[in-house]
Amino acid sequence: MLLCRRHHRAVHEEGFGLTLDAEGQPRFTQPGGAPLPAVPTAPAWTGVPLAPTDAKLAEDGIEIDSNTSIPNWDGERLDLPYVIGVAWRSGEGSAESGTTPP
C-alpha cells in the first residue's frame, strides 16, 4: 500500500493500523484499534473551479487580473496574531452577548 509521508508516519509512529481485507481493500484503524469511519466520496466538480467566486466578484463589480495588486502589502510575512485579532472578536455576536457584529 502506497501512502504519503504523513500517513506512512501515522501508521509507523502514531499507532494507526492498516490491513487488507479478503478483497484486498485497505482497512485503517485508530490507535486504540477502533476502525476509522468510512468517508463518502467527494462530489465531482464539473464546472470551472472558481465559478462561484468569479460570479460573486462580478456581481460586486470587482475585476481581478494579473495586474491587480494587494493594497498596503509589501510582501512581508503574515502577522497571524494580528489577523486573528481583527477577524475574531471575543464575545461579539455570540448568544451570550445578545449582539451581532456590524
N, C-alpha and C positions, 0 to 999 in steps of 0.2 A: 504494500500500500504506500503510495507516494503522499507525503504530507509536506505542507510548507514548514519552514523552520519553526515558526511559533507553535504550531500544533504538534510537530515532532517532539519539541521540548516538553509540551504538556503531557504527552504520553510517557516520556522517559524520566522527567524530573518532577512532575506535579501530580502524579498518581492517577491520571486518566488512563482508561483501558481501551484496547482496541482488539476485537476478534472478528473473524469472518464466520457468517452463518453457513448453513448447508448449501445455500445457493451462491455463496461467495460474496455476499453483500456485507459491508462493514457494519459492525455494531460497536458503538462507543459507550463507555461507562464513566460515571463521575468517580472521583477519588474514593468515595465510600462504597462503590460497587453498583449504585443505582444507575439504570440506563439513562442516557441523555434523551430528552424528549425529541420526537421527530419534528422537523421544521418543514413547513409547507414550501413547495417550490415557489420561487419568486415569480411574480406575474411577468409575462413577456411585454416588452415595450416595443410597439411597432411604429411610433411616431418619432419626431425629432426630439432628442432627449431634453432640450431646454425649451420646448414649445410652450409649456405653461408660464415659465419665467419670461420668455420673449413676449407672450401675449400681454402679461401684466405690465411690462415695461412700455409696450406700445400703447396700451390703454392710458398709462400715466404720461405719455408723451416724452419718454426718456429714450434717447438713442445712445447706444454704446458701440464703439468700433475700436479699431486698433490704435486710434489716436486719442481715445478717451483716457484722461488721467485721473488719479485719485487726488482730490484737493488736499492740501496741507499734509502730504506724506512724502518724505524724502528717502524712503527705503529703509528706515530704521526698524529694529525688531519690534514685534508686537508687545505692548505692555499689558499682559493678560490681567493682572490685578486691577488695573485702571478700567479695562474693558468690562470686566465683571462688575466692578463698582458702578459703572454707568448703566449697564444693561439690567442689573438686578438690584432693586431697592427693597431691602428687608421691610416686610410689613405692608408695603403699598399694594393695594389691590387685593389683599388677602381677605378671607372671610372674617378673620379676627378684627381687622381694622374697619371693615364696613365701607371701605373706599375703593375706587377704581382708579388706576393710573390715567393721566391725561392722554 
